[in-house]
Amino acid sequence: MCDTCGCNVTPGNEHLVAAGGRFAHTSSGAESVEVLKGLLDANDRQALHNREYFKRHSVFAVNLMSSPGAGKTALLEATIDALGADLNIAVVEGDLETENDANRIRDKGVPAIQISTGSACHLDAHMVHNALHELSLDGIDVVFIENVGNLVCPASFDLGQHCNVALLSTPEGHDKPAKYPVMFRAADVVLITKSDLLEVLGDFDPDAAESYLRQIANPAPLYNVSARTGDGMTTWLEWLRREVGRQR
């Protein structure tokens, strides 16, 4: 996890280790381990608060995870186009810098809050909590949290979401569930994105991808979708409608 790259301390939780913060001073001994455990525990407590907040507003929260460029924002755009008349959608965008993705969502007429993480390679519950202060959930049915593009750390931080959606794009290769089991084991549904490229690339095997997913003991549904052509989107949208109804 992030104890090697240092981004356990994020813009959302840095107040905990700053002067006067809960973990500014630790007992002698394994300080780094103590701080790491404290930050993760604090994250889980904040995630519980976020989840209760979503519940009070009858909002279904979805955590979108994938590598960079797998098509999270394109999937959101296509989902908004398809469901915008049926469900009120809001989006929390996570990236190291820029508001590019948030602006794409706003262009669809959907409220979007951008979280710039700086050097942190994932969102955490504190960052999401801060973003929710800028986002009105009145009348909102679904909040999509588009996590930072990364196949490792995002899966280890609870944000208060109700489900995890992991994207696997066809240019990445069908063995990613085996190489990155933490991410794909945490997924409640897996979407093979850019499926319109399957015939062009020729070396991505959807059956092999599903086999790897089952080998890590994840029974989650797996769908082939193309946000560009719309192929397979109906199955994804039906799943989403069903989960929103179940949450209600």
Residue pairs with C-beta under 8 A, 6 or more apart in sequence:
1 8
1 152
1 153
1 156
2 8
2 120
2 121
2 122
2 153
3 32
3 36
5 121
6 119
7 117
7 119
7 120
7 121
7 122
7 153
8 35
8 36
8 39
8 40
9 17
9 39
10 117
10 118
10 120
10 122
10 124
10 126
10 127
11 116
11 117
11 118
11 120
11 127
12 123
12 124
12 125
12 126
12 127
12 128
12 129
12 130
13 39
13 42
13 43
13 124
13 126
13 127
15 21
16 22
16 23
16 24
16 38
16 39
16 42
17 23
17 24
17 35
17 39
18 24
22 38
22 42
23 34
23 35
23 38
23 39
26 34
26 35
26 38
27 34
42 126
43 124
43 125
43 126
43 157
43 158
44 125
44 158
46 124
46 125
46 126
46 129
46 160
47 125
47 157
47 158
47 159
47 160
48 160
49 125
49 129
49 160
50 61
50 125
50 128
50 129
50 132
50 159
50 160
51 61
51 160
51 161
51 162
53 132
53 137
53 160
54 60
54 61
54 137
54 143
54 160
54 162
57 137
57 138
57 140
58 141
58 247
58 248
59 137
59 140
59 141
59 142
59 143
60 141
60 142
60 143
60 162
60 243
60 244
60 247
60 248
61 142
61 143
61 145
61 159
61 160
61 161
61 162
61 163
62 142
62 143
62 144
62 145
62 161
62 162
62 163
62 164
62 165
62 240
63 145
63 147
63 154
63 159
63 161
63 163
63 164
63 165
64 72
64 75
64 76
64 144
64 145
64 146
64 147
64 165
64 167
65 147
65 150
65 151
65 154
65 155
65 164
65 165
65 166
65 167
65 183
65 186
65 187
66 72
66 149
66 151
66 166
66 167
66 168
66 169
66 193
67 149
67 150
67 151
67 169
67 172
67 176
68 149
68 150
69 149
69 169
70 149
70 167
70 168
70 169
70 172
70 193
70 194
71 167
71 169
71 193
71 194
71 227
72 146
72 147
72 149
72 167
73 93
73 101
73 104
73 105
73 146
74 193
74 227
74 228
75 167
75 191
75 193
75 225
75 227
75 236
76 91
76 105
76 144
76 146
77 104
77 105
77 108
77 227
78 227
78 230
78 233
79 89
79 144
79 233
79 236
79 237
79 240
80 89
80 105
80 108
80 110
81 108
82 233
82 237
83 89
83 237
83 240
83 241
84 108
84 109
84 110
86 241
87 141
87 142
87 241
87 244
88 139
88 140
88 141
88 142
89 110
89 140
89 141
89 142
89 143
89 144
90 110
90 111
90 112
90 113
90 135
90 137
90 140
90 142
90 143
90 144
91 102
91 105
91 110
91 111
91 112
91 113
91 143
91 144
91 145
91 146
92 112
92 113
92 115
92 123
92 128
92 131
92 132
92 135
92 143
92 144
92 145
92 146
93 99
93 101
93 102
93 105
93 112
93 113
93 114
93 115
93 146
94 115
94 117
94 122
94 123
94 127
94 145
94 146
94 147
94 148
95 101
95 114
95 115
95 116
95 117
95 148
95 149
96 116
96 117
96 118
96 119
96 120
96 121
96 148
97 116
97 118
98 114
98 116
99 114
99 116
101 112
101 114
101 146
102 112
102 113
102 114
103 112
105 112
106 112
111 135
111 136
113 131
113 134
113 135
115 123
115 127
115 128
115 130
115 131
117 123
117 127
117 148
120 148
121 148
121 150
121 152
121 153
121 154
122 147
122 148
122 150
122 153
122 154
122 156
122 157
123 145
123 147
123 148
123 154
123 157
123 159
124 157
124 159
125 157
125 158
125 159
125 160
128 145
128 159
128 160
129 160
135 143
137 143
141 244
142 240
142 244
145 159
145 161
147 154
147 159
148 154
151 176
151 179
151 180
151 183
152 180
152 182
152 183
154 183
155 164
155 182
155 183
155 185
155 186
156 182
162 243
162 247
163 188
163 189
163 243
164 186
164 187
164 188
165 187
165 188
165 189
165 190
165 191
166 183
166 184
166 186
166 187
166 189
166 190
166 191
167 190
167 191
167 193
168 174
168 176
168 177
168 184
168 190
168 191
168 192
168 193
168 209
169 192
169 193
169 194
170 192
170 193
170 194
170 195
170 197
170 198
170 201
170 204
171 194
171 197
171 201
171 204
173 203
173 204
174 204
174 205
174 206
174 208
174 209
174 212
175 208
175 209
175 212
176 184
176 209
176 212
177 184
177 190
177 209
177 212
177 213
177 215
177 216
177 218
178 212
178 215
178 216
181 216
184 190
184 212
184 213
184 216
184 218
185 216
185 217
185 218
187 218
187 220
188 220
189 220
189 221
189 222
189 223
189 236
189 239
190 209
190 213
190 218
190 220
190 221
190 222
190 223
191 222
191 223
191 224
191 225
191 236
192 204
192 206
192 209
192 222
192 223
192 224
192 225
193 225
193 226
193 227
194 226
194 227
194 228
195 206
195 224
195 225
195 226
195 231
195 232
196 226
196 228
196 229
196 231
197 204
198 204
198 206
198 224
206 222
206 224
209 222
210 222
213 220
213 222
221 239
223 232
223 235
223 236
223 239
224 231
224 232
225 231
225 232
225 233
225 235
225 236
226 232
226 233
227 233
